[in-house]
């Protein structure tokens, strides 16, 4: 059975691929989730950031930068797809959401480390 990290990395790259595919298909073939446009973007990019943050546990700042570049690249690709439009607001939401996903992982990891350290200090004092 593959390691959990490998599975999470596959999920992360699959989400990135899905973003690209769904961003370059003609508008009529795009999925409609029934939520608002910006909420859709936030959720998919936040989830992608979370998956990359979990899958690649170190260098979260570099991951954040790369996902911001990825977000911009996806918007630029849409300039070349008939019927699609690149929007600065989409880029901003996508980039922020991806970074929030990554930094959510960082925050949880720091909290866990702090709790673990506190627990170890308590044990040593006994």
C-alpha positions as CSV (number, residue, x, y, z in Angstrom):
1,X,0.0,0.0,0.0
2,X,1.4,3.4,-0.9
3,X,2.4,5.8,1.8
4,X,-0.1,8.4,2.8
5,X,2.2,11.2,1.5
6,X,2.3,9.6,-1.9
7,X,-1.5,9.5,-2.0
8,X,-1.8,13.1,-0.9
9,X,0.7,14.1,-3.6
10,X,-1.3,12.3,-6.2
11,X,-4.4,14.1,-5.0
12,X,-2.6,17.5,-5.1
13,X,-1.4,17.0,-8.7
14,X,-4.8,15.6,-9.8
15,X,-6.4,18.8,-8.4
16,X,-3.9,21.0,-10.3
17,X,-4.6,19.0,-13.5
18,X,-8.4,19.3,-12.9
19,X,-8.0,23.1,-12.5
20,X,-6.2,23.4,-15.8
21,X,-8.6,21.2,-17.7
22,X,-11.7,22.9,-16.3
23,X,-10.2,26.3,-17.0
24,X,-9.5,25.7,-20.7
25,X,-12.6,23.8,-21.8
26,X,-15.2,25.8,-23.6
27,X,-17.7,27.4,-21.2
28,X,-20.5,25.1,-22.2
29,X,-18.6,22.1,-21.0
30,X,-17.7,23.6,-17.6
31,X,-19.2,22.0,-14.5
32,X,-21.8,24.0,-12.6
33,X,-21.7,23.3,-8.9
34,X,-24.6,25.6,-8.0
35,X,-22.4,27.8,-5.8
36,X,-21.1,31.3,-6.5
37,X,-18.3,31.6,-9.0
38,X,-15.9,33.0,-6.4
39,X,-16.7,30.4,-3.8
40,X,-16.1,27.7,-6.4
41,X,-12.7,29.2,-7.0
42,X,-11.8,29.6,-3.4
43,X,-12.8,26.0,-2.4
44,X,-10.9,24.3,-5.3
45,X,-7.7,26.4,-4.8
46,X,-7.8,26.2,-1.0
47,X,-8.2,22.4,-1.3
48,X,-5.3,22.3,-3.8
49,X,-3.1,24.4,-1.5
50,X,-4.0,22.2,1.4
51,X,-3.1,19.0,-0.5
52,X,0.2,20.4,-1.7
53,X,0.9,21.6,1.8
54,X,0.3,18.2,3.2
55,X,2.1,16.4,0.4
56,X,5.2,18.5,0.5
57,X,5.7,19.2,4.2
58,X,8.6,21.5,3.9
59,X,9.2,24.8,2.1
60,X,5.7,26.1,2.3
61,X,6.8,29.6,1.3
62,X,8.1,28.2,-2.0
63,X,5.0,26.2,-2.5
64,X,2.9,29.3,-1.9
65,X,4.9,31.2,-4.5
66,X,4.6,28.4,-7.0
67,X,0.9,28.2,-6.6
68,X,0.5,31.9,-7.1
69,X,2.4,31.6,-10.3
70,X,0.2,28.6,-11.2
71,X,-2.9,30.6,-10.5
72,X,-1.7,33.4,-12.8
73,X,-0.7,31.0,-15.5
74,X,-4.2,29.4,-15.5
75,X,-5.8,32.8,-15.9
76,X,-3.4,33.7,-18.7
77,X,-4.2,30.4,-20.5
78,X,-7.8,31.5,-20.6
79,X,-6.9,34.4,-22.8
80,X,-6.3,31.9,-25.6
81,X,-9.5,29.9,-25.2
82,X,-12.6,31.2,-27.1
83,X,-15.4,32.1,-24.8
84,X,-13.2,32.1,-21.7
85,X,-12.0,35.3,-19.9
86,X,-9.0,35.9,-17.7
87,X,-10.1,37.9,-14.6
88,X,-7.9,39.7,-12.1
89,X,-10.5,39.0,-9.4
90,X,-10.2,35.2,-10.2
91,X,-6.5,35.4,-10.0
92,X,-6.6,37.2,-6.6
93,X,-9.1,34.7,-5.1
94,X,-7.2,31.7,-6.5
95,X,-3.8,32.9,-5.3
96,X,-5.0,33.8,-1.8
97,X,-7.0,30.6,-1.4
98,X,-4.0,28.4,-2.4
99,X,-1.8,30.3,0.1
100,X,-4.5,30.0,2.8
101,X,-4.6,26.3,2.2
102,X,-0.8,25.9,2.5
103,X,-0.6,28.1,5.5
104,X,-3.5,26.2,7.1
105,X,-1.2,23.2,7.0
106,X,1.7,25.2,8.4
107,X,-0.4,26.6,11.3
108,X,-1.7,23.2,12.2
109,X,1.8,21.7,12.1
110,X,3.1,24.5,14.4
111,X,0.2,24.0,16.8
112,X,0.8,20.3,16.9
113,X,4.5,20.8,17.5
114,X,3.8,23.3,20.3
115,X,1.3,20.9,21.9
116,X,3.8,18.0,21.6
117,X,6.6,20.1,23.0
118,X,4.4,21.2,25.9
119,X,3.4,17.6,26.6
120,X,7.0,16.5,26.6
121,X,8.0,19.3,29.0
122,X,5.1,18.2,31.3
123,X,6.4,14.7,31.3
124,X,10.0,15.7,32.0
125,X,8.8,17.7,35.1
126,X,7.2,14.7,36.7
